[in-house]
Amino acid sequence: MTEGVVSPNVARRRVRLALREARETAGHTQLQVAEEMEWSLSKVIRIENGDVTIAPNDLRALLTYLGIKDKATVAAMLTDAKISRTRSTKPWWQDSKYRTFLSDSLRKLIEYEAEALAIRYYNVHFLPGPLQTPAYAESLLSMWAEEMPDGQIDARLEARRLRHEALLSRVGKFDLFLLLDQSVLLRPIGGNVIFADQLRLLHELATAGQARIRMIPFDPVTPLTNNASFDLVTLSDDDGGLLLYRENGLSDELVEDKESTARHRARFDKVWNAVTDEAATMEFIAGRIRALEANHSSRPGYA
């Protein structure tokens, strides 16, 4: 495990992933662990999912059952278990008004965004949520207003605003990469004024050295991934410190499997190294801002 001071969120994640890996390596099912430890099956599932923490005394007994005897490993996990149980102010995303409309995967993603060492966004349709200005986000979500239950639009807009503010408060403290399809920079969500403001934010972040942005151009030779948009969040430098978030409009998921996360990181890097560099991307964005400012009328269908 990575040494140093960590947050309760990251400590809890390290413990649960280590326990799940140890259980699978030992060839035990969750049910077998529950029976051996005289716990309910739901308790084992909730510990491995990160929904609850594990008490240090329970952890000692579980490590013995799983055959984890290395003193340094045990000590590190016990330390993380104690940190993970540190009480803190209830985060906003756990409030009932957000829990109703935000999936478990999305709430966990928001939790980890605040701890990230690096975030990589691969987007083929729209800008990533945390980087959307409030006006852009409102225009985008309004397109699906008829498909959302009462209250969902307002809750999601407020959640997106809070994520946006949290990300901007941390820029420069973590590495931020955006890999955007050219269509994302051409589609004037909200009309010319709103979209120009949105692009101006991206340009300011990049020119200040707080974000690196590359565009995937329309051409027949640039490589693409066979995925829709996805986020890669780096929480630590070890091989278990990367997680993947993706959604398809109907469902979403947070993936922590090392093989899947490594595969997506490799795909991201392959496209990143093959596409338009940052300087050319900034020139393109600056040109789009000038064109949008020259015509302030909103386009039909995007108002």
N, C-alpha and C positions, 0 to 999 in steps of 0.2 A: 504494500500500500504506500501511496505517496505520503511523505512526511510533511509536517507543518500544520498550522492552524487552519481548520476548515469550518464551514458553516454546518449547522445541524442538518440541513437538507442534503448536502453532499456526503456528510458522514453516514446518514441513514441509507443513502443509495449505495455507498461502498459496502456497508454491512450486508444489506439484502442481496446484492449481486454476488458477494463472496459466499454467502450461505447457499444460494441457489446453485452456484457452480460446484461447491463442495458436495451438496446433496446429489447432484447429477453425476459427479465423478465417482461417488460412492455407490451409485446404482440404486439409490433409494427413491421411492415415490413420496409425494407430499403426504399421502395417507399413512405410509409406513412411519414417517417422522412423527405425525400426529399421534399415532398409537404408541410409539416408543416413549414419547415425551409426555404422554397422557394429556395432550392438548386436543382441542377441537380442530378439525380439518380447516375450518375457516380461519383460525388463528395462524396456521402455517401459511395459508394462501395470502393473508393480509400482511404478514411479515415480509414475504418474498415480493409482494406487490408494492411495498412501501407505504401501505395504508396505516400501519401502526409500527411503533418501534419495539425492540426486544430488550427486556431488562437484562443487565449484565449477568445476574445469576442464572437466568434461563439460557443466556448465550453460552456460558461456561459448560453447562450440561449438554447443550446441543453440539458444541464443538467436540466434546468427548465422544458423543455418539457418532459424529461424522468422521472421526479419526484425525481431527486437526490437533496436533500436539506440539508443533513448532512454537517455542516460547515467544519469539518475536512476533509471529503472526497472531497468536492468541492475544498478546498484549496490545497490538495495534487494533485488533477488532474490538476488544473491550473498551479501549479508549474512544473509538468511533461510536460504540454503542452508548457510552455515557454522554458524548457530545450530542448525539442525535436526540437525546431525551431532554436537552436543554429547552426550557420553556421560553417562548418569545411571543410577541404580540401577534394575534391572529391575523394572517395576511388577508388582503382584500379579496383575493380570488376564492377564499373559502367562505365568504359571506353567502347566505342563502340566495340572495337575489342573483348572484353569478353562478352558483352551483347548479341552479335550475336550467341554465341555458348554455353552460360551458361543459364540454365532455371531460371525463377524468383525464384523458390524454392531454388535452389542451391545458388543463389546470396544472398538471405536472410540468408541462413544457414552460409555462409562465414561471413556475417556481424555479426551474433550472436556468432560465434566461438571466435571472438576477445574479447567478453564480458563475456564468460562463467565462471561460478564458478566451474563447473564440466562437463566433457564430458565422456559418456559411449558408447563404440563401441561394437556392436555384429556383428561379421563377420563370414560367413560360406564358402566363396570362396577365397577372396583376402584380403590383408591388407587394412585398411581404408585409403582413399586418402591422408589426411594431414600427415600421418605417412609414406607414401611411399617415398623412396629415388628417386631422379630424374631418375636414371638408371632403377629402378624397374618400375616406372610409365611409362617410355618410352617403355619398353619391353611389359608391359601389354596393353597399349593403341594401340600399333602397331598390336596387334592381330585383331583389328577391323578397321584397316586403310581403307580397301576397302569399308566399310559401311559408312564412314564419309565423308562429303563434304570437298572441298578444304579449308584449313585453320583451320579446327576444331581440328585436332591433335595438331598443334602448339599452338593454343590458350588454349586448355585444359591442355597441358603439362606446359605451362607458369603459368596458373592459379594454377595448382597443386603444382608447385614449390613455388609459393608465399604463398600458404596456408601452405605448409610444413615449410617454413622459419618462418612464423608467429607463428605457433604452437610451434616450437622449441624455439622461443624467449620467450615464456610464460611458458614453463614447470617449474613446481615447484611453480607457482603462482595460479594454479587451480588443481583440482583433475582429474586425467586421468585414466580411467579403460578400459582395452581391454579384451574382452571375445572372444576367437578365436577357431574356429573348428580346430581339429588336422590337417585336410587337408591343411589349410592355411599355416601351418608351414612345410608341406611336399612338397608343390607344388613349384618347383624351377623356378619361373618366372625370365626370363633373363639369366638363366644358373647358374652354381654353384658359380662363383665369385660374380656376382651381388646379388644373393640371400643371400649369406653369409654376404655381407656388409649390406643388409637389416636387417637380423636377428641380426647382431651385434649392430645395432642402437637400436633395441628393448631391447636387453640384457643390453646395457649401460643405457638406461632410467630407466629400472627396478632396476638395482643394485644401481643406484644413488638415488633411492627413488622418482623418478619423474613420474613414471607410475606403475600401478598395472596390471599384466597380468595373466590371467588364461586360460588354454587350455581345450576344450571340447574333451575328448578322444574318440577313437573308442571302445565303449563297449555297451552292450545291456541294461544297467541299468541307464546310465546318462540321465537326462531329457533334452529335447530340446524344443525350442519354435517352433510354427508352422509358423514362419515368416522367410523371407529371412533376409539379413543383414539390420541393422538399426542403427541410431545414436540417442542418447538421450543427449540433451544439457540443462544444468541447468543454468538459468540466475538469479534466486533469490530463497530464501528459502520458499516463500509462495507457495501455491498449484497451482498458475497460472504461476510459473516460469520455467516450464518444457516444452520443445518442442521436437517433434519427426521428424526425417528426414528418408525417405526410398525411394529406387528406385528399379526398376525391369529390367533395361536395355532399356526399351522403354519409360518409364515415371518416374517422381519422384514427391514427394509431401512433403510439410512441414506441419505437423499436430500440432495444438495447443489445440485441444479439450482435456479437463481435463480427461475425462473418458478414451480416447484412450492412452494418454501419461501415465496415472497412470497404466493402464493395461500392457503396454510395460515395464514400470519400474519394476512392480511386476514380470513379466516373466524374465527379466534380472536378478533380485536379486535371484530368485528361482534357475536358472541355475548356477549363480555365486557361490552360497553357496553349490552347490552339486558337482561341478567339481574339477579337479586337482588344488591344491593350488599353490600359487605363487612360492614357493621354488622348487616344482617338475616341474613346467612349465619352470623355468629358467634352471634346469638341462637338460630338454628335448631340449630347444633351444641351450644351450651350446653344447650338443651332436650333434645336427644338424649342427652347425657351424664347428665343428671339422671334421665331415664327408664330408661336402662340400669342406673344405679347402684341404682335402686329395685327392680330385679328382677335378681338376680345369677345366676339359673339360665341355663345355656347352652341355646340353641335346638337341637332335633334337626336333624342335617344339617350343623351348622356347628361341631361340637366338634372 
